Amino acid sequence: MRRYELMLVLRPDIPDDRSQAIIDRTTRQIAASGGQIVKVAPWGRRRLAYPIDRHREGSYHIIIFEAPPEGIIELERGLLITEELLRHLVTRVERPAKSARRDGEDDVDLELDETDLPSAVDEEDEESGEQIDESESEAAPAAID
């Protein structure tokens, strides 16, 4: 089985119980196709880069799971007909190479730590934001006579 990451962007105006029902239905569908859920991480509401169906925000959820490749087709088919879903993306997560693993560590025993998931906090909020003086910029040098 391969490890996948599924990102769901739900409409922001649906109630919490309905969004939880969509997440539960998706995880049940993964389990029914022979997969195993590793982690479900809600990211909360975030601003979209561009409007989708007149929505400027979306409710993000990430599901990390292991499944056979054949189960992904049925999963995406079910997600495409979900009206409350703005966007979804399934990506394959690469595992570390066997030579990079520590001695005695087995492929099945790998656990997902919090460092494997992207942070739910914006990077812009964490950084102090070093300011660049425009006079030092090389992008538009001033013409000197």
C-alpha contacts under 8 A as a table, 3 or more apart, distances in Angstrom:
res1	aa1	res2	aa2	distance
1	M	35	G	7.85
1	M	66	E	5.93
1	M	67	A	5.14
1	M	68	P	4.83
1	M	69	P	7.52
2	R	66	E	5.32
2	R	67	A	5.64
2	R	68	P	6.15
2	R	69	P	7.15
2	R	92	R	7.37
2	R	93	V	7.88
3	R	64	I	7.27
3	R	65	F	5.70
3	R	66	E	4.23
3	R	67	A	6.56
3	R	92	R	6.05
3	R	93	V	5.47
3	R	94	E	7.29
3	R	95	R	7.91
4	Y	64	I	5.80
4	Y	65	F	5.42
4	Y	66	E	5.96
4	Y	67	A	7.45
4	Y	90	V	6.65
4	Y	91	T	5.57
4	Y	92	R	4.36
4	Y	93	V	5.21
5	E	62	I	6.88
5	E	63	I	5.79
5	E	64	I	4.46
5	E	65	F	6.43
5	E	90	V	5.68
5	E	91	T	5.29
5	E	92	R	6.27
5	E	93	V	6.46
6	L	62	I	5.60
6	L	63	I	5.04
6	L	64	I	6.24
6	L	65	F	8.00
6	L	88	H	7.02
6	L	89	L	5.63
6	L	90	V	4.45
6	L	91	T	6.52
7	M	60	Y	7.02
7	M	61	H	5.78
7	M	62	I	4.55
7	M	63	I	6.50
7	M	88	H	5.49
7	M	89	L	5.25
7	M	90	V	6.57
8	L	59	S	7.91
8	L	60	Y	5.69
8	L	61	H	5.18
8	L	62	I	6.34
8	L	85	L	7.11
8	L	86	L	7.87
8	L	87	R	6.14
8	L	88	H	4.57
8	L	89	L	6.80
9	V	58	G	5.61
9	V	59	S	5.42
9	V	60	Y	4.68
9	V	61	H	6.64
9	V	85	L	6.05
9	V	86	L	5.50
9	V	87	R	5.13
9	V	88	H	6.11
10	L	19	S	7.32
10	L	58	G	5.58
10	L	59	S	4.95
10	L	60	Y	6.45
10	L	84	E	5.83
10	L	85	L	4.48
10	L	86	L	5.37
10	L	87	R	7.16
11	R	14	I	6.10
11	R	55	H	7.40
11	R	57	E	7.61
11	R	58	G	5.37
11	R	59	S	6.30
11	R	84	E	5.61
11	R	85	L	6.12
11	R	86	L	6.01
12	P	45	R	7.08
12	P	55	H	7.76
12	P	57	E	6.25
12	P	58	G	4.99
12	P	59	S	5.52
14	I	18	R	6.50
14	I	19	S	6.72
14	I	84	E	7.33
15	P	18	R	5.40
15	P	19	S	6.47
16	D	19	S	5.14
16	D	20	Q	6.11
17	D	20	Q	5.07
17	D	21	A	6.16
18	R	21	A	4.96
18	R	22	I	6.38
19	S	22	I	5.11
19	S	23	I	6.38
20	Q	23	I	5.05
20	Q	24	D	6.08
21	A	24	D	5.02
21	A	25	R	6.02
22	I	25	R	5.11
22	I	26	T	6.15
23	I	26	T	5.13
23	I	27	T	6.22
24	D	27	T	5.17
24	D	28	R	6.09
25	R	28	R	5.12
25	R	29	Q	6.14
26	T	29	Q	5.07
26	T	30	I	6.31
26	T	75	L	7.49
26	T	79	L	7.97
27	T	30	I	5.05
27	T	31	A	6.24
27	T	37	I	6.92
28	R	31	A	5.06
28	R	32	A	6.01
29	Q	32	A	5.02
29	Q	33	S	6.31
29	Q	75	L	6.75
30	I	33	S	5.34
30	I	34	G	6.77
30	I	35	G	5.21
30	I	36	Q	6.95
30	I	37	I	7.50
30	I	65	F	7.94
30	I	67	A	7.22
30	I	71	G	7.17
30	I	75	L	6.89
31	A	34	G	5.30
31	A	35	G	4.66
31	A	36	Q	5.66
31	A	37	I	7.21
32	A	35	G	6.99
33	S	67	A	7.53
33	S	68	P	7.94
33	S	71	G	5.33
34	G	67	A	6.27
34	G	68	P	7.03
34	G	71	G	7.43
35	G	65	F	6.92
35	G	66	E	5.37
35	G	67	A	3.94
35	G	68	P	6.68
35	G	71	G	7.68
36	Q	65	F	5.61
36	Q	66	E	5.17
36	Q	67	A	6.36
37	I	40	V	7.67
37	I	63	I	7.47
37	I	64	I	6.37
37	I	65	F	4.33
37	I	66	E	6.44
38	V	63	I	7.67
38	V	64	I	5.40
38	V	65	F	4.89
38	V	66	E	7.08
38	V	112	L	7.62
39	K	63	I	5.82
39	K	64	I	5.11
39	K	65	F	6.83
40	V	61	H	7.39
40	V	62	I	5.85
40	V	63	I	4.50
40	V	64	I	6.39
41	A	61	H	5.88
41	A	62	I	5.13
41	A	63	I	6.35
42	P	60	Y	6.30
42	P	61	H	4.36
42	P	62	I	6.21
43	W	59	S	7.27
43	W	60	Y	5.13
43	W	61	H	5.47
43	W	62	I	7.32
43	W	120	A	5.44
44	G	59	S	5.25
44	G	60	Y	5.47
44	G	61	H	7.18
45	R	57	E	6.54
45	R	58	G	5.44
45	R	59	S	4.29
45	R	60	Y	6.21
46	R	57	E	5.52
46	R	58	G	5.64
46	R	59	S	6.43
46	R	60	Y	7.12
47	R	56	R	5.98
47	R	57	E	4.30
47	R	58	G	6.46
48	L	51	P	6.55
48	L	52	I	7.98
48	L	56	R	5.50
48	L	57	E	5.18
48	L	58	G	6.53
49	A	56	R	7.92
50	Y	56	R	6.80
51	P	54	R	5.50
51	P	55	H	5.32
51	P	56	R	4.93
51	P	57	E	7.90
52	I	55	H	5.27
52	I	56	R	6.89
52	I	86	L	6.90
53	D	86	L	7.74
55	H	58	G	7.34
58	G	86	L	7.72
67	A	71	G	6.52
67	A	72	I	7.55
68	P	71	G	5.67
68	P	72	I	7.40
69	P	72	I	5.58
69	P	73	I	7.68
70	E	73	I	6.03
70	E	74	E	7.57
71	G	74	E	5.54
71	G	75	L	6.29
72	I	75	L	4.97
72	I	76	E	6.15
73	I	76	E	5.34
73	I	77	R	6.21
74	E	77	R	5.02
74	E	78	G	6.33
75	L	78	G	5.31
75	L	79	L	6.33
76	E	79	L	4.94
76	E	80	L	6.11
77	R	80	L	5.34
77	R	81	I	7.00
78	G	81	I	5.73
78	G	82	T	6.83
79	L	82	T	5.30
79	L	85	L	7.42
79	L	88	H	7.54
80	L	85	L	7.99
82	T	85	L	5.65
83	E	86	L	7.66
85	L	88	H	7.38
96	P	100	A	6.43
96	P	101	R	6.88
97	A	100	A	5.34
97	A	101	R	6.73
98	K	101	R	5.34
99	S	102	R	7.95
101	R	105	E	6.48
102	R	105	E	5.68
105	E	109	D	6.98
105	E	110	L	7.63
106	D	109	D	5.35
106	D	110	L	6.87
107	D	110	L	5.81
112	L	115	T	7.99
112	L	116	D	6.28
113	D	116	D	5.63
113	D	117	L	7.57
114	E	117	L	5.62
115	T	118	P	7.22
119	S	122	D	7.40
121	V	125	D	7.20
121	V	126	E	7.68
122	D	125	D	5.44
122	D	126	E	6.89
123	E	126	E	5.16
123	E	127	E	6.36
124	E	127	E	5.52
124	E	128	S	7.96
124	E	129	G	7.39
125	D	128	S	7.69
132	I	136	E	7.32
132	I	137	S	7.50
133	D	136	E	5.53
133	D	137	S	6.88
134	E	137	S	5.16
135	S	141	P	7.93
137	S	140	A	6.68
137	S	141	P	7.11
138	E	141	P	5.73
